[in-house]
C-alpha cells in the first residue's frame, strides 16, 4: 500500500516562505512563531506521524504544509529557499546537510538552529558554501516559551545569507526598547561566530545560576529566611539593578507548594544533584585554549559536578568536620543589612562573570578574525533569552561608549558599582567561610577582582620555580621585556644546613 499523502492545512497550499525540519517542542514552537508573523511554513519530521499530528493539531487552519519527505519539503519552499534544521546536534546535522545539498538550488540557505559546537559550524559553513549554497548557524535562546513568543537569536555563517533570513528572524525574535521595537536578533559574524556567542551566553548562564544558588544558601542557612521571606527578598531584588529572568523565576519557585500532595514547598523536596548539557564545559575548555581566565563558568561547571556526587557527599558529611562550635556561632548582625550585603555580593560577582565572558569573546574574535560588535551582543541578550536582564543595558552602554573596552570592570559605571559593593562582598565571603558554607562563585569572583586589580602577583616566584626545575627562562622588571633570562639556581642558592 502506498503511503497516504501528507496532510495540509489547506488543499492547495502556496509555495512556503520557510522550511523547518524537526518537530520536537522547540521546532514546533519556532514554526508556529514564524507562521504567526505572516509567513507560510513547510514542515518535516523524520517520524511522519509527528508531522501529521502537528498539522492536524496545533497547526490546523494555519499556513502550514506538512511534508513526508525531504524532497517534498524542498519542493514546497520558494527559492531562494530558507530551510532550518532543529535536530540533535552532531552527526545528525551532517547527515541532513548531505541529503539537502543535492535537493537544493544555488543560493539556498540551510540554517542550523541547534546548540552546536562552533567548530562544526565553521567547518559546515565552508563545506556548504563550496557546494554553492549558503549556511547559517544561529544560537537560539529562550527555551520553549521563547521559541514560541520571541527568542534571542544569534546568527552567524554565510554573510550573504543574512539579508535572506533577516526579515523572518527579526520578526520572530524578542523585542526590547522603549517602544519594544528593537529585535533581539542581529548578525553576529562569519562561520561559527553565532554559535560561539550562544555558547558564551550559556556559560554566563551557568555562572548566574550558581551565584543565585549561593545567595539562596546564605539567606537560608546564615540568615535563616523562610521560603516566604525568600520570595519577598527576590521580589524586591527583581525591582532593582538585579532585575532579570533568573531572579524572577527563582522568586516564583519559592512560592510553589509540593505538587505531589506532601507538606511544605516543592523546592525543598528536590534532590540537590544538578545536571548539565555541556555548553558550560565547552566554554571552559575553549577559555583554556585561548589562555583567558573564564574562572567563573569553570567553577560553576565544577559546582554542578560536585553536586552530582550526592551519595559520596552523604557519606562524607558523617566523617568530615566543619567549623568548630566557637566559629560556627557567627553573628550576622542586622538581618536586613545582611540581606543587602548578599545582594551586593551577588551583583558584584555577576559583573565579574560577564566581564570574563566578554574577555573570552574578545580573545575568540581575535583568534578567528570575527568582527564582533559587543554592544549589539548585549542587546541580543536583553530579551527572550535565559540571561535577559536590565543589567545588559549597562553593558551595551559601556561598549557603545568604548568599543575597544579592555574589561567591563574598567568602565566607570561598573568600577563604581564594585567599589560600592566591595565591603558587603567581602563580609559575605568571610561569613560563609566562618560558617562552613560553600560559596564557590562569590569567592572566585572576589579572587578574580583582587587579582585583576593588583599591579603585582606572586607569579614571579612561579616563574623562578619553572626556571629552577625546567630552565623555562623568565623576564626581569628592570630589563627590556623582549629579553629572556635563565639562572643556575643550584649554583647560586644558599646551601642548606646539614
C-alpha positions in Angstrom: 0.0 0.0 0.0 1.4 3.4 -0.9 1.7 5.9 1.9 -1.0 8.4 2.3 -0.3 12.0 1.1 0.9 14.4 3.7 -1.9 16.4 5.2 -2.1 20.1 4.7 -3.9 23.0 6.4 -5.3 23.9 3.0 -6.0 21.9 -0.2 -3.8 24.0 -2.5 -1.1 25.3 -0.2 1.0 28.1 -1.9 4.8 27.8 -2.0 6.1 28.2 1.5 8.3 31.1 2.7 10.2 29.0 5.1 11.0 25.3 5.7 11.6 23.7 9.1 12.9 20.2 9.8 12.4 18.7 13.3 9.2 19.0 15.2 10.2 18.5 18.8 8.9 21.1 21.1 11.4 23.8 20.1 10.9 23.1 16.4 7.1 23.2 16.7 7.2 26.4 18.6 9.6 28.1 16.2 7.4 27.0 13.3 4.3 28.4 14.9 6.2 31.7 15.7 7.2 32.1 12.1 3.7 31.4 10.8 2.2 33.8 13.3 4.3 36.6 11.7 2.5 36.2 8.4 4.8 33.6 6.7 3.8 30.3 5.3 5.8 27.3 6.6 6.6 23.8 5.2 7.5 21.3 8.0 9.0 17.8 8.0 9.8 15.4 10.8 11.6 12.1 10.3 8.7 10.3 12.0 5.9 11.2 9.7 3.2 10.6 12.4 4.7 13.6 14.3 4.2 15.8 11.2 0.7 14.5 10.8 -0.2 15.2 14.4 1.2 18.7 14.2 -0.7 19.6 11.0 -4.0 18.2 12.4 -3.4 19.7 15.8 -1.6 22.9 16.7 -1.1 23.9 13.0 -4.7 23.3 12.0 -6.2 26.1 10.0 -2.9 27.9 9.7 -0.5 28.5 6.8 1.4 25.2 7.1 2.3 22.5 4.6 3.1 19.1 6.1 5.7 17.1 4.2 6.5 13.4 4.4 10.0 13.6 2.8 12.8 16.0 2.4 12.1 16.1 -1.3 8.6 17.3 -0.6 9.8 19.9 1.8 12.4 21.3 -0.5 9.9 21.4 -3.4 7.4 23.2 -1.1 9.7 26.2 -0.3 10.1 29.2 -2.5 13.6 30.0 -3.9 16.0 31.1 -2.6 15.0 28.6 0.0 15.4 29.1 3.7 15.4 25.7 5.4 16.0 25.5 9.2 17.1 22.3 10.9 16.0 21.9 14.5 17.6 18.4 15.2 20.0 17.0 17.6 23.5 18.5 17.3 26.3 16.4 15.9 26.4 13.7 13.2 22.6 14.0 12.6 23.2 17.5 11.3 26.0 16.4 8.9 23.8 13.6 7.6 20.9 16.0 7.0 23.1 18.5 5.2 24.3 15.8 2.8 20.7 14.9 2.0 19.7 18.5 1.5 22.5 19.7 -0.7 21.5 17.7 -3.9 17.9 18.7 -3.5 18.6 22.5 -3.1 19.5 25.2 -5.7 22.4 27.6 -5.7 21.8 30.4 -3.3 19.5 28.5 -1.0 20.1 28.9 2.8 20.5 25.9 5.2 20.1 27.0 8.8 21.1 25.1 12.0 19.2 26.3 15.0 20.5 23.7 17.4 23.1 24.1 20.3 26.1 23.2 18.2 29.8 23.4 18.9 31.1 26.3 16.9 33.9 24.3 15.3 31.3 22.2 13.5 29.6 25.4 12.2 32.9 26.7 11.0 33.5 23.5 9.1 30.0 23.2 7.7 29.8 26.8 6.5 32.9 26.3 4.4 31.6 23.0 3.1 28.1 24.1 2.2 29.4 27.3 0.5 31.7 25.0 -1.6 28.6 23.4 -2.9 27.1 26.7 -4.0 24.7 27.1 -1.0 24.7 29.3 2.0 24.8 28.2 5.6 23.8 29.9 8.8 24.4 28.6 12.3 22.2 30.5 14.8 22.1 30.3 18.5 18.5 30.3 19.8 17.9 31.1 23.5 14.7 31.3 25.5 13.5 27.7 25.8 10.2 26.5 24.7 8.3 29.7 25.6 10.9 31.9 23.9 10.8 29.8 20.7 7.0 30.4 20.5 6.7 34.0 21.7 10.1 35.5 20.8 13.6 34.1 21.4 17.0 35.7 21.4 18.8 34.8 18.2 22.5 34.9 17.4 23.0 34.1 13.7 26.4 33.6 12.1 27.8 31.9 9.0 27.5 32.9 5.3 27.0 36.7 5.4 25.2 36.6 2.0 22.5 34.5 3.7 21.8 37.2 6.3 19.7 39.5 4.1 17.6 36.5 3.1 16.7 35.4 6.6 16.8 38.7 8.4 13.1 39.7 7.9 11.9 36.4 9.3 14.4 36.2 12.1 13.9 39.7 13.3 10.1 39.3 13.0 10.1 36.2 15.3 12.8 37.5 17.8 12.0 39.1 21.2 11.7 42.9 21.1 13.1 45.4 23.5 13.5 49.2 23.8 11.0 51.9 24.9 8.7 51.0 22.1 9.5 47.3 22.2 10.6 47.5 18.5 14.3 46.5 18.7 14.7 42.8 17.8 17.0 40.7 19.9 18.5 39.3 16.7 21.3 40.8 14.7 24.1 39.4 12.5 27.0 38.3 14.8 29.7 37.3 12.4 31.1 34.8 9.9 31.2 31.0 10.1 30.9 29.8 13.7 30.6 33.2 15.4 26.9 32.8 16.1 27.2 29.5 17.9 30.3 30.7 19.8 28.3 33.7 21.1 25.5 31.4 22.1 28.0 29.2 23.9 29.3 32.1 25.9 25.7 33.1 26.7 25.2 29.6 28.1 28.4 29.8 30.1 27.3 33.1 31.7 24.0 31.4 32.4 25.9 28.7 34.3 27.6 31.4 36.4 24.4 33.4 37.0 22.5 30.3 38.2 25.3 29.2 40.6 25.6 32.8 42.0 21.8 32.9 42.7 22.1 29.5 44.4 24.8 30.8 46.6 22.8 33.8 47.5 19.9 31.5 48.4 22.3 29.4 50.5 23.5 32.4 52.5 20.0 33.8 53.0 18.6 30.4 54.1 21.4 29.0 56.1 23.1 32.1 57.5 20.2 34.4 57.8 17.5 31.7 58.5 15.0 33.1 56.0 11.8 31.1 55.3 10.6 30.4 51.7 8.0 33.2 52.2 10.7 35.6 53.2 12.9 34.4 50.3 10.1 35.2 47.9 9.8 38.7 49.3 13.6 39.3 49.0 13.8 38.0 45.5 10.7 40.0 44.6 12.4 43.2 45.8 15.6 42.3 44.0 13.7 41.9 40.8 12.7 45.5 41.1 16.3 46.7 41.5 19.6 46.5 39.5 19.3 42.7 39.8 16.1 42.6 37.7 16.4 39.5 35.5 14.6 36.4 34.3 16.6 34.1 36.5 15.8 36.3 39.6 12.2 36.3 38.6 11.8 32.6 38.2 13.8 32.0 41.4 11.3 34.2 43.2 8.4 32.2 41.8 10.0 28.9 42.8 10.0 29.8 46.5 6.1 30.2 46.3 5.3 26.8 44.9 3.9 24.2 47.3 4.6 20.5 47.0 2.6 19.3 43.9 2.7 15.6 45.0 0.4 16.0 47.9 3.1 16.4 50.5 3.5 19.2 53.1 5.8 22.2 52.5 7.4 23.7 49.5 8.5 21.9 46.3 12.0 23.3 46.1 12.8 21.7 49.5 11.9 18.3 48.1 14.1 18.4 45.0 17.3 16.4 45.1 20.4 18.6 45.2 22.2 17.0 42.3 22.4 19.2 39.2 22.5 18.2 35.6 24.3 19.8 32.6 24.3 19.6 28.8 27.8 20.5 28.0 27.9 24.1 26.8 29.4 25.4 30.0 32.2 22.8 29.7 32.8 23.9 26.1 33.3 27.5 27.1 35.7 26.5 29.9 37.7 24.2 27.6 38.0 26.9 25.0 39.0 29.5 27.6 41.9 27.3 28.5 42.8 27.0 24.8 42.8 30.8 24.5 44.6 31.4 27.8 41.8 33.6 29.2 40.7 33.3 32.8 37.0 32.4 32.5 37.2 31.0 36.0 33.5 31.5 36.9 32.0 29.3 34.3 34.6 26.7 35.1 33.8 26.8 38.8 30.1 26.7 38.0 30.6 23.6 36.0 32.6 22.0 38.8 29.9 23.0 41.3 27.4 21.0 39.3 29.8 18.1 39.1 30.3 18.2 42.8 26.6 18.3 43.5 26.1 15.1 41.4 28.3 13.2 43.9 25.3 13.0 46.2 26.0 9.6 47.7 29.6 10.4 48.4 28.7 13.7 50.0 26.2 12.0 52.3 28.9 9.6 53.4 31.5 12.5 53.8 29.0 14.5 55.8 29.2 11.9 58.6 33.0 11.9 58.7 34.4 15.3 57.7 34.2 18.1 60.3 33.1 21.7 59.7 33.8 24.8 61.8 34.4 24.4 65.5 31.4 25.3 67.8 33.1 28.6 68.6 33.3 29.8 65.0 30.0 28.2 63.8 28.1 30.6 66.1 28.9 33.6 63.7 26.6 36.5 64.3 25.5 38.0 61.0 24.3 41.2 62.8 21.3 43.1 61.5 19.4 40.8 59.2 18.2 43.5 56.9 21.7 44.7 56.4 23.0 41.2 55.8 20.3 40.7 53.1 21.6 43.9 51.5 25.2 42.5 51.8 24.2 39.3 50.0 22.6 41.4 47.3 25.7 43.5 46.8 27.9 40.3 46.7 25.6 38.8 44.0 25.7 42.0 41.9 29.5 42.4 42.1 30.1 38.7 41.3 27.7 39.0 38.4 29.7 41.9 37.0 32.8 39.8 37.2 31.1 36.9 35.4 30.0 39.0 32.5 33.4 40.7 32.3 35.1 37.3 32.0 32.6 36.3 29.3 33.3 39.4 27.2 37.1 39.0 27.6 36.7 35.5 26.2 34.6 36.8 23.3 37.3 39.4 22.5 40.0 36.7 22.5 38.0 34.4 20.3 37.2 37.3 17.9 40.9 38.0 17.6 41.8 34.3 17.1 39.2 33.7 14.4 39.0 37.1 12.8 35.4 37.7 13.8 34.2 41.4 13.7 32.1 41.1 16.7 30.0 44.0 18.0 30.0 43.6 21.7 27.3 46.3 22.4 25.0 44.5 19.9 25.6 41.2 21.6 24.5 42.6 24.9 21.3 43.8 23.2 20.7 40.4 21.7 20.7 39.1 25.3 18.4 41.9 26.6 15.2 40.0 25.8 14.0 36.5 25.0 16.9 34.6 26.4 17.6 33.0 29.8 20.1 35.6 30.9 17.9 38.5 29.9 18.4 41.3 32.5 18.2 45.0 33.0 21.9 44.9 33.7 22.7 44.2 30.0 21.6 47.8 29.1 24.7 48.9 31.0 26.9 46.6 29.1 25.6 47.9 25.8 26.2 51.5 27.0 29.8 50.5 28.0 30.7 49.1 24.6 28.9 51.8 22.7 30.9 54.4 24.6 34.2 52.4 24.4 34.1 49.8 21.6 37.6 48.6 22.5 37.0 48.4 26.2 39.5 46.1 27.6 37.4 44.8 30.5 34.0 45.7 31.8 35.4 46.2 35.3 37.2 49.3 33.9 34.1 51.1 32.7 33.2 53.8 35.2 29.7 52.6 35.9 31.0 49.1 36.9 34.1 50.4 38.6 31.8 52.4 40.9 29.4 49.6 41.4 32.2 47.3 42.5 33.6 49.9 44.8 30.2 50.3 46.5 29.7 46.5 46.8 33.2 45.7 48.0 32.7 45.7 51.8 29.5 43.8 51.6 31.0 41.3 49.2 34.0 40.6 51.5 31.7 40.3 54.5 29.6 37.6 52.8 32.6 35.6 51.7 34.2 35.8 55.2 30.9 34.9 56.9 30.4 31.9 54.6 33.9 30.7 55.3 33.5 31.0 59.1 30.2 29.1 58.9 31.5 26.4 56.5 29.1 27.4 53.7 30.5 26.9 50.2 30.2 30.0 48.1 32.4 28.9 45.2 31.3 31.6 42.8 31.2 34.5 45.3 34.7 33.8 46.5 36.0 33.0 42.9 34.7 36.3 41.6 36.3 38.2 44.5 39.6 36.5 43.9 39.4 37.4 40.2 38.7 41.0 41.1 41.5 41.1 43.6 43.9 39.5 41.1 42.9 41.8 38.3 43.3 45.0 40.3 46.8 44.2 41.7 49.8 45.5 39.8 51.9 42.7 41.2 51.0 39.0 41.7 53.2 36.2 43.2 53.8 34.7 39.7 57.4 36.0 40.0 58.0 33.1 42.3 56.2 30.7 40.0 58.5 31.8 37.1 61.5 31.3 39.3 60.3 27.8 40.1 59.8 27.0 36.4 63.2 28.2 35.6 64.8 26.3 38.5 63.4 22.9 37.5 63.0 23.3 33.8 65.1 26.2 32.5 61.9 27.8 31.2 63.5 31.3 31.5 62.0 34.5 32.9 61.8 38.2 32.2 63.0 40.9 34.6 61.3 44.0 35.8 64.5 46.0 35.3 65.3 44.8 31.8 63.6 45.1 28.4 60.7 42.6 28.2 61.9 41.2 24.9 64.9 39.7 26.7 64.7 36.3 28.4 67.0 35.1 31.3 68.0 31.9 32.9 69.8 31.4 36.2 71.8 28.5 37.5 69.7 28.3 40.7 71.5 25.3 42.2 74.9 27.0 41.9 73.6 30.3 43.2 71.4 29.0 46.1 72.3 29.2 49.7 73.5 25.8 50.8 71.1 24.3 53.4 72.4 23.3 56.8 73.3 19.6 57.2 
